[in-house]
Amino acid sequence: MYSGTGVLVSTDSEGEVRRYSVGPGQGFMFWPGQTNTYIADKSEPWEYGWVEFDGILAKELVMQAGLDYNNPVYESFKPEERSRMANAIKHIIDSPDQSPYTLIGYLYIFLDSLVQSSSKRALKPIGSLSDYYVRKAIAYVGQHYAKDITVQDIADYCNIDRSYLSRIFKASLSKTPTQFIIDFRISKACELLASDEYTIGEISTMIGYPNQLNFSRAFKREMGQSPNMWRMRAK
């Protein structure tokens, strides 16, 4: 919410109707299957932006921000992160013609700022502690796989020891963090190679391999064929 005030009327997890006052710097979340009504104030109507998203980590990320059926209203305690989040939404709204992968990148920025700035941010992990760190590490890779990230970067982000990160990854996913990064990048490469929108060199850079030769070697090692061959067979 950029400015203005209004009211959100929303059902909770028990189906009870709740009413929330929402003003500048706040926001609210709609969940699938939930009944919601929102009404702008007549004298100070809302100016706001919104984004719809889904995915395997969507629920976990939102819950890390402390938002759920019974707590749908976002409030920030970090103005700089709230501003970063607002700018990310604005970019998505104002740039509909950009590559979907660029827009996904801005969505990750939005989600990261949402979690980092929420005053309701979950202080206790959901499930076991190791599961929480694995989910957090996966989310970090999803946001930064196009950069030159290392296992140490992930451990620093999770605020845990690198060797501990490796152990819980192996136990949870049967692979090392390094292999997970490679698998994630190659999976993204396969998605991009399925169309002719980008060259092999462009895809290489987009998934975190600035050197195309290194990308081709990694792809062939994991997929058993070159990116070019995979693209031809995918058509």
N, C-alpha and C positions, 0 to 999 in steps of 0.2 A: 504494500500500500504506500503510494508516494505521498498522497495528501488526502484530506477529507476523512469523514467518519461514516459509520454505518453499523448494521446489526447482522450477525450471522445466526440463523436458526438451524440447528443440526441435531440429528438423532445420535445417541450414544450407543455403546455396545449392548445395552439392555433394551434399546428401542425407545428410550425416554427422550423427549424433546428438550433440548437445552438452547439457551439464548446467550450470545456473546456480543459485547460491544467491541468493535474493531476500529482502530484509528491509524494515524500516520506511523510508518515504521513497523507496523504489524502485518500479519498475513494470516491466511487460513488454508487448511488442507481438506480436500474432498477425497473420500475413500470410495472405491468401487462398491456399489450396492447401498451406499449411505444416502439418506434423504436430506437435502440441504436447500435452504432458501437464504439469499442474502439481499439486503435492502440498503441502499445508499441513503444517507441523511439528505433531506430536501434542501436545507440551507448550506450544507457543506458536503456535497456529493463526492464520492470516491474518485480518485485517479489512480489506476492500478495496472499492473501487468500480470499475466498468468502464463503458466506452462503446464502441459500435460505430458506425463512420462510413465513408462512401465519398464519391466525388466526383472531379471532374476535377483538383483540386489536392491531394487527400488524400496521394498518394504523395510529391509534392514537399515538402509540409509536414513529413511524418514524416521524410523524408530530411534536411531542413534541421536536424532535431533530432538527427541522427547515428544514427538507428535504421534498421536494415535486417535482412535475413535472418540475417546473421552477427553482428549487434549488436542483439538484441531487448530488452535490459535498459536501462531508463531510470534515470539517476541525476541528482540535482539539485545545482547549485552556487549556487543562489539560493533560499534558504528561503522568502522572501516570494512569489516566483513559484510555487513548489511549493504553497504554501498557497492561492494564488489559483486554481491549477489544481484542487486538491482540492475547493475550495468550488464551483467550476463543475460538476464531476462530481456533487457532492452535490445541487446544485440540480436538475440534470437528472433524477436518480434520484427525488428527493422531490417533483417537480412534474410528473407525467405528464399532468395535465389542462390544463397551460398551452398556449397557442398554439404550434404547431410552429415558427413564426418566432421566438418568444421563446426556445425551446429551442435553435434553431440559433444564435441570438446567444450563448448560453452555451457552445455547442460551439466557436464561434470564440474565445471567451475561453480555453477549455481548450487549444485548439491553439496559440494565441499564447503562452501560459505554458509549454506543453510545449517549444516551440522556444527561447524566451528563457531557460529555466532548465536545459536539458539540459547536463550536463557533456560530452556527446559531440557537442555542436552542431557542424555542419560548418563548418570554417573556410575552406574553398575552395568557391566556387560550382560548381554542376553545370552543365556546358555552358559557353557563352561568358559573359563577365562581363555583357554587356548583356542576355542572356536571363535571367540570374539576377535582375538588377534589375527587369526587366519582370514576372517571376513574383512577386517580392516586392511590387511595387506593386499587382499584381492581388489578391494575398492581403490587402493592407491595405484596398483598396476593399471587398473582400468582407466584411471585419470591421467597417468603419466607414461604409458607404454611407448608413446611416440618420442619420448626424450631419452637421453642417455642415462637411464636409471640403473642402480646397482642394488644388490641385496642389502648392502649397508644402508642405502637410502631408505629402503622399506623398513628396516629394523629401527632406524632413527625416527621415522614417522610414527611407528607403533610404540616407540619408547621402550624397546626391549632389546636384549642381547642378540646379536646376529646368529650365534650358534643355537640359541633357544628357538629363534624364528625357523631355522632350518629343521630342527627336530619336530616342531609341531606341524610344519608343512608336510614333512615326510609321513608323519603319523596320520594326518587328516586327508591328504590328497595323493599319497604314495609317490610324490615327486618333490624335488628340491625347489626352492624359490627361483633359482636360475632357470630350471627347466620350465617352470610355470610361466615365466616371462616369455621364454621362447615360444611355448605353445600358444600363449595368448596372442603374440605378434603374428605367428604363422596363421592362426585362425582368422585374424583380421585381414591378413594378406589374401587369404582364400576368398573372403567376402568381396574384396576390392577387385580381385582378378576375374571374378565372375562376369564383370562387364568390361567394356572397352573405354570407360570414362577416363582412366588414368594409365600412363605408361608404367612399365616395370620400374623404371627409375623413380618416378613420382611415388609409387606405392612403397618402394623401399624406404624412402625418406619419411613417409607418413606413418610407418609402423616402427620407426626407431632404428633403421639401418641406413645411416647416411652414405655408406659405401655399398653400392649395388652388388658388387662381387660377393661381399660378405653375406648379403641377403640371399643371393642365389644359392650360395653354398649351404646356408642354414636351411633354406626351403627344401633343397634337394635331399639333405640329410634327414629331414623330418617327413617329407612327403614322397620321397623316392623318385622324384622327377623335377625338372627345372620349372620355374614359374611360367615360362613361355609354354612349355608342354602342358602344364596343368590348365592354363587358360584355354588352349586349343581344345583340350578334351572336355572342358566344362561347358563348352558351347553346344 
